[in-house]
Amino acid sequence: MALVNETRVLRLIGAASKAQPHELKAAILASGCYFFLLASYYILRPLRDTMATVVGVAQLQHLFTITFVLTLILAPLFAWCVAHMRLSRLLPGVFWLLIVNLLLFYVLFHRMPDSRWVAASYYCWFSVINLFLLSIFWTLAADIFSSTQATRLFAFVAAGGSLGAILGPLVTSAFAESAGVDGLLLVACGGFMIVIAFLHRLMREKESLRALDSDTQQTTLDHSLPGNPLDGFALVFRSRYLLGQALFFVLMTWIATILYFLQADFVEKSIAAVSGRTVAFANLDLFVNICSAAILIFGLGRFLQRFGVTASLALSPVLMVFACTALAFAPTLFVVQATRALQRISQYAVARPSREVLFTVLDQQEKYKAKNVIDTSVYRFGDLTAAWLQAGLRSMGMGFFAIVTLGVAVSAAWGLAALFVGRRYEALARTRARARDAVPAA
């Protein structure tokens, strides 16, 4: 009876994920890994946003500057590690380093709970490391599944992450006041240890899938990728396709940062207690992640297969043009929170998984080096420039309406970038498909 039930569950998962029988285990492992990754991530994220209110919204541009500098330092360091360590060791090794850092912050928060320096350090540290964690996971996913597989499976993989992202804010909301900041850090450590276990299983499954299906990525993880620490930057600047992705990411980051500043400003003015702010951020995270999970489970996969990657990439910018326009007419906390929620839902449930498909047509050097530069340094460059641009507008006496107008303009430019990279991806995918089909004939 148990075997029959297990078979039914697997069939349901296969139908929901659009996975072929030989792809099902890899898809489930990837989705499970992302579940625990985002569950742990979303325990830590509200703490990061709370630390921003402790330091002060007026100081955010300085924190963004520090974060950008640290990212510029760590991106070449990661590339150096890629060149000198086997990928199968490097990927879980990053998560072990994360756990060590969390234990260090546990000691600091326990001994100096009200320190603004510790708050600023945690804010900058988490703002750097979170990008590396997400980049590493999606790089591995793009190194396992081909472009045709990714179009079918990435929505299911991202849905697992969204379900984990629902769990994270629930844990934070339930235990923020009783366990405290330091206690939540220990919970997140446990979650990341489970992520490491999933990574090892997923890397082994990559080898099995490679032997079973010639359509899957035929690369291995038992080697390093020789080169110098700046290879990732060089690869980005030599490719119009990668430059287009970098521009897409900068503009996506700009609109996110513009709305993040507005949200932090309104929350700081409206909610006095730090614990109350943490709960407010966590509750918004919960709402965003429930909606994202529903879209990923029931909508994005069908949308990608019917309308293609280009349409999926362009959808979020179009929504943001209308959302920022509506915000200009109703500048209240509720509308700011709703606009910020829509931005994040469209980014997490549509733009982000659709964008990850773009990297499946690249080689390993571009995946592990150039992608990391775009996901980290370019992302934080967008944060930094958007933060200082808003600070400049405020120093010139331009307020809320000027910032919202900037949001409309950025969203429109983001839509044009989406059309460029989407069409370029489709051309590259067709070229790779023709080359693969020509191999048996040769």
N, C-alpha and C positions, 0 to 999 in steps of 0.2 A: 504493500500500500504506500509506504514511504517513497519507494522508487517511482511509483506511478505519479505521485504528487510532485516529486522532484522533476520528472520529465515534463509535466505540465507547466511547471514554473519556468523551466528552460525554454519551452516553446513560446510561452508568453514573452519572455525576455527577448528571444530571437525575433518575434514579430514586432515588438516595440522598438528594438534597436535596428531593424533591417539587416541584421548580421547573418551571414551564411553560417552553416553549422561549424565549419572549421575556424571561423573568425570569432565565434561566440565567447570562448574562454578569454581571449585577449581583450575583447570589448568589455566583458564583465570585470576583469582585473583592472583595466584602465579606469573604468567608471568607479570601482571601489577605491582605488588609490586616490582618485580626485575627490571622492567623498570625504575621506579622512583628512586629506590635505586642506580642503576648504573649511571643514568643521573646525580644525585647529586654527586655521588662519582667522576665522571669524570670531574665535574667542579672543584673539590678540588685537584684531582691528579696532573694535570699540575702545579698547584701552589706548591705542594710538591716538584716536580722535579726541579722547578725553584729555590726554596729555597736551594736545594743542590748545585746549581751553585753559589748562593750568598755566602754560607758558604765556598765552595771550594771542588773540587773532592778529594784533598789530605786529607781532613778531614772526608770523608764519613765513613771510618771504625770506627771512634770514634762515629759518629752518630748512626751507626748500633749497637755499643756496648751499648749505652744508650737505644736505642729502645729495645734491647734484655732484658736488666735489667727491664725496665718498663713492658714488656710483662710478665716476670716471676713473677712480683708483681701482675699484674692485673688478670692473669689466675686463681690463687687460690682465689682471691677476687670474681671473677665471679662464681667460684664453690661454694663459701660460700653463695652468693646470690641465687644460684640455690637450695641450701639446706634450705634456710630460706624464700623464696618468692614463691608464686604461679607462675608457668611458664607463665600463661596468663597475669600476671602483669609485670613480669621481662622483657619479650621480647620487648614490646613497651617502657618500662622504659629506656632501654639502649639508644634508639633513642632520648628520651627527654633529657637525659644527654648530648648526642652529640650536640643537638641544643644549650644548655646552653654554652658548650665549644666553639662552633662556634661564638656565640655572644661575648664571652670574647676575642677571637682572632680578631674579628672585631674592638674592641676598641683598642687593642694593635697595629694592623697594621695601624689604622687611626692615632694614636698618634706617633708611631715610625716606619715609613715605611721603613727606611734603616737599622734597627737594625739587626745585625747578630745573636744576642741572640734570638730575636723573630723569625727569620728565622729558626734557629736550633730547637727552641722549637716547632714550627709548624711542621717541618719535622718529629721530633720524635713522636709528638702526633698523627699526621695523620698516620704514619707508624704503630702505635700500634692499633688505633681505627678502621682503615679500615678492619683489619683482623677479629676483633670481629663482625663487621657489616655483613660481608659476611658469617662468620661461623654461626651466629645466623639465618640468612635467610635459609641457606641450611640445618641446623639442623632441623628447622621447616618443611621444605619440605620433608626431610627424615622421619620425624615423622608423616607425613600425608599420603604419598604414599608408597605402598609396593614395593618390588624389581621388580616385573613384571610391575607394573604401572610406576615406575621410568624409566625403560628401554624404555617405549613408550613416556613418558611425559616430562622427564627432558630436552631433547633437545629443546622442545617448550618453557619450562620455561626459559631456558638459552637464547633462542632467544629473548624473551622479554627484558632481561637484555642487550643484545647486541644492540638492537634498542635504548634503553635508553642511552647506552654508546656512541652511535653516536650523540645523542642530546647534551650530556654534553660537549664534545670538541667543537661542533659548538657554543654553548653559550660562552665558554671560548674564542675561537678565535674572536668572534664578539664583545665581551664586555671587553676583558682584558685591553685594553688601555683606553677606555672611562670610564668604571666603576671602574677600579682598583681592587686590590686584595681584599680590604675590601667589595666592592660592590658585588663581586662574592660570598663571604661568605654568604651574606644575601639571595642571590638567592638559594644557596644550602640549607639553613635553610627551605625555603619554600618547596623544594622538599622532605626533610626528614619528614616534617609534613604530606605530602600526603602518604609517606611510612607508617607512624603510622596508618593512617586511613585504609590502605589496610591490615595491619597486623591484626587489630581487625576483619575485615570482613573475612580474611582467617582463623583465629582461630575459628570463628563461623561456617564456612563452614566445617572445619575438623569434628566437631561434627555431622553435617548433613551427611557427607560422611561416617562416621563410622557407622551410623545407617542403611545406605542404602546398604553397600557393605562389606561383611565379609572378602574380600581379602585386603581391605585397612588396614592401621595400626589401631589397636584397643585401642591405648593409649589415655589418656585425658591430658588436660593442667590445670586442676583445683586443682593442688597439687604441692608441692615442691618435691625435690629429696633428702631425708636426707643423710647425710654423712659429711665427713670433707673436708676442702679446697684442700687437696692433693689427693683426690680420683681419679681425672682424670689422674694424673701421674702414680698412682698405677695400674689403669686399663690398661694403655698403656703397662707398663712393664710386666704385667702378661699374655699378649696375643700375640702370634706370629703373628696373623693376624693384630692387631693394630700396632705392631712393624714394620711389613712389610709396612703398610701404612705410618708410620712415616718416614721410610727410603725412600720410594717413594717420599714423600713430600720434604725431605731434598735435595735429588738429583735434583728434579724439581726446587727447589729454588736455588740451586747452579748454574745451567745453566742460570737461569734468572738473578741472581746477576752478574755473569761473564759478560754477555752481557750488563747488565745495566751499569756497570762500564765503559766498552768500549764506550758505547753510550754517557754517560755523559762527558767522556774525549774528545771525538771527537767533540761534540756539543760545549763544553766550548772553545775549540781551534778555532772553525770555525765561531762562531756567537758571536759578542761582546756584543750586547744590551741584557739586561735581558728580556725585553718585547719580543724581537725577539726569545729568547730561549723558552719562554712560548708558543709562537705561534708554534714553531717547534715541541715541545713536544705534543701540542694539535692536530696539523695536523697529526702526526704519530698515535696518539690515534684514530683519526677519521678514518684513513685508516684501522687500525687494527680492529676496531669495525664494520666497514662496511663488511669487509671480514668475520669476525666471525659470524655476523648475517646471511650472505648468507649461510655459511656452516651449521649453526644450523637449519635454516629454511628448507634448501633443501637437506642436506646430512647426518648429524650425526644420526638422528633418524633411518633412513634406514640402516646406517652402523652398529649401535648397534644391531638392530634386526636381521641383516643378519650374521654379523661376531662375535657378542658378545662383552662383556665388556673387556675381556683380550686383544683382538686385538685392540680395541679402545684405551686402556691405553698404549699399546706398540707403537702406531703410532707416537706420538710426539717425543719420544727418537730417533727413527730411523731417522726422519726428521732432528733432531738437529745434529746427527753425520755427515750427509752430509752438513748441513749448516755451521758448524764450520770448516769443511775441506775446503769448498769453501772460507770462510773468510780468511783462512791462505794464500791463493794465491792472494787475492785482498783486502788489508787492506786500504780501503777508507771509507769516511763518508757515501757515498751512500750504499756500501755493508754492513757496520755495521748497518745502519738503516734498510736495507732490512732483514738482519739476525735477528735483534731484533724484527722486525715486524712478521717474520715467527714464531719465538719462542712464541711470545705472542698470535698470532692467533691460533697456535696449542694447546697452553695451555688453552686459554679461550674457544675455540670452540670445542675442542676434549677432552683434558686431564681433565680439571676441571669438566665439567658435567658428564663425565664417572666416575671420581673418586667419585663424590657425591653419585652415585648409590651404592657404596660399603658400605655405612653406613645404608642402608635400612634393612640389615639383623641383626642389633644390637639392644639391648634393650635401654630404655630411659637413664639409667645411662651412658652407653657408648656413646650415641648420644650427650647428653648435657654436659658431663664432659670430657670424653676421646677425643671426636672429637674437642672440644674447645681447648684442650691442643695441639693436632696435628696442628690444623689450626692456632694457634697463637704462642705458645712457640717453637714448633718444627720448624715452618716456620721461625721464627726469629733466631733460632739457625742456620739454614741453611744459612740465610743472613749473620749472624755474622762470621761464620767460613769461608764462601766464601770470604767475604770482607778482613779479616785478612790474609787469604792465598794469595790473590792477592797482598796485601801490602807486605807480606813477599817475594814473588817472585820478586817484583820490587826492594825491598831493596837489594836483592842478585844480582841485575843487569840483571834479566831475564825480557824481555819485552813482546811485543805483541804476538810473536810466541809461547812463553811458555804458556801464558794465553789461547790462542786458542787451543793448544794441550791439556791443562787441560779440556777445554770444550768438546773435543771429548771423552776423557776418562770418564768424568762424564756422558755424554749422554749414553754411552754404559752400564755403571753400572745402570743407571736409567731404561734402557730397561729390564734388568734382574729383577729388583725390580717390574716392571710392570707385568711381567709374573707371578711372585710369588703371588702377591696380587690378580690378576685377577683370577687365577685358584682356590685360596682359597675362593674367593667370590662365584664362581660358585658352589663349593662344599657346602658351607653354604646355598646358595639359594635353592639347590636341597633338602637339609635336612629339611629346613623350609617348603618347598612345600609339602614334604611327610608327615610332622607332621600335617600340616593344612588339608590335604586331609583325614587323618586318623580320624579326630575329628568327622565327621558325622557318620562314621562307628561305632565308639565307642559308 
